[in-house]
């Protein structure tokens, strides 16, 4: 399976799950957002783990364990960040947890699928300095757009429209999904262009 295809699948899968869950929950995903977000995270993570196990070049239990460990570390970090930005630590604790889990899954899994590494030193270097490699640039794009989408999506919560979808963390989750999808499309185009250019140079 090509890198561009594998990466695109990881980004598109959460959107397909949201569409499916919208049909499953008759009351709508807004009323059942707690269950929808948790199911989305579980199904997306299961899809990633299943593909890692079945892929002939990715039978690495250690990599799966490291990915899970990174998720365990990222969730409380995002949880603390949400509380610092105004989420109530008690009455909204489960909603904040689901938001943290979703953001961790959207940030980590496409990037791990793209870069094929879970090494923390590599990730630290990637965040602290710019890179010219197209795979690393694509990973940075999808992470940046996901975070930007989550941040921008939180603004409607402050408005007094009294709409059901304005409840925390629904707007921020929607923003994160939209940002992840847009960043994923940009990243996929970057990969497709770079691999196409490399193929053309080899055939020339």
N, C-alpha and C positions, 0 to 999 in steps of 0.2 A: 504494500500500500504506500502510495506516494506521500511525501511529507505534507504537501499542500492539502491533499484529500483528508489525511488524518487530522490535521489541524482544524480544517473547516468542519469536520464532523463533530469535534469537541465543542466548537463554538455554537453550531446550529442545534445540537441536541437539546440544550436547555429550553430553547424557544419552542421546539416540537413538544416537549413535555408540558410546557405551560398551555399550549393549545389543546393538548389531550386532557389535561386536568380541568380546563374550562368546560369541557363536555361532560366530564365525570361528575363534577359538583353542580347539582341542579340549581343551587342558590347563588351560584357565581363564585369566582375566585376571590372577590373582595370580601364577602362575608366569611369565607372559609380560608382566609389568607394564611393563617397559622399552619394549617395542615398542608396547604398547597406549597408553601415555601419549603417546609420540611421534606415533603415528598419529592419536590424538585431537587433538593440537595442530595437526598438518598439515591434517587434514580440516576442522577448525573454522575455521582461518585461510583455507583455500581457499574455504569456503562464504561467508565474509564478503567476500573479495576478488571472488569471482564475482558476488555480489549487488550490490556497489558498481559493477562494470563494466556489469552488465545493467540496473540501475535507471536510468530516463530522467532522473532529477533528480540523479544522483550520479556523473556521468562526470567525475570529478576525479582525474586521475592524481597530482596533487600530494598530495591527501588520502591516497591509498593509500600513497604513498611516505613520508609523515609517520607514518602508522600503523605501517608496517614499521620505521621508525627508532625510534619509541617502544618497540617490542617489543625491538629490539636493545639499547636502553639499559636497559630494565626487567629483562631476564633476568640480566645480571651483578649488578645490584643485589640481586635476590632471592637469587642464588647466594651472595653475600657474607653476606647476612643469615642464610641457612641455616647457613653455616659458623660464624658467630658464635654461633648457638644450639646448636651441637654436632655438625653433620654433618661427617664426615671429609673433608678437602679433597682427598685422593688416592684412597683406596679407594672412596669413594662419590661421586666427582666426576660421573660420568655420571648417576647417580640424582638427584643434586642439580640437575644441569642440566635434566633432564626435569621435575622439580618446578617449577623456576623458569620454564620455558617454559609449563607448564600454568597456573600462577598468573598469569603475564603475560597470556596469552590470555583467561582467564576475567575478569580485571579490566578489560582494555582494550577488547575488542571490543564487549561489550554497552553500555558507556558511550559509546563513539564512535558506535555505531548510534543510541543514544538522543539524545545531545546534538548529533550531526552536526557535530562540530568536533574538530580535532586540535591546536588552538592551546595551547601549553604555558603561556602566561600565564593563559589562562582556567582551565586545570586547576589551576594553582597557587592562583589566587584561590578556586576551589571548595573546595580542601582546607583553606585557611587561614581561611575565614569561612563562616558559615551562610548558607543561601539559602532564599528563600521560594518559588522557582519549582518546580513539581512535577516537571519533568524532571530538574532538578539534584538534588532530594531523592531521586528514584528511583535516580539514578546513585550517589549516596553510599550508599544502602541496600545495593545489590548489591555494591559494593566492600567495605563494612564486613562484611557477612555472609560474603563469600568469604574475607576475611582471618581472620575469627573462626573460620570452619569449618576452615581450614587449621591454625590454631593449636590449636584443641581436638582436631582429628583426630590431632595428633602425640602426645597423652598416652598412648594405648595402646602406643606403642613402648617406653615405660619399664617396662611391666608384664612379668613373667616367665612369661607364658602359653606362650611358644614356639610361637605360631601362625604359619603362613606369611604371613598378611596383616599381621603386625606389623612386617615389614621396611620400613625407610625406602626410599622415601617414600610407600608405599601408603596408610597411614592418613591422612596429611596430604592426599594427593590426593583421597581419598574425602571427607574433611571439606570440602575446598575446593569439590568438585562439589556436595555437599549444600547448603552455605552459599550457593553461587551460585544454585542452583535455588530455594531458599527466598527469597532476596533478590530474585530475578527475579520470582517470583510476587507478592511484596509490591509491587515496583515496578510491575508490570503492573496490579495493582489500583489503585494510586495514579494511574497515567496514565488508566486507564479511567474512574475516578471523576471526575478533574479534567476530562477531555474531555467526559464526559457532563454535568457541571454547566455547562460553558461552552456546550454545545449547547442546554441547557434555558434558559439566560439569553438566548441569541440568539433563540430561538423564542418567548419570553414577550412 
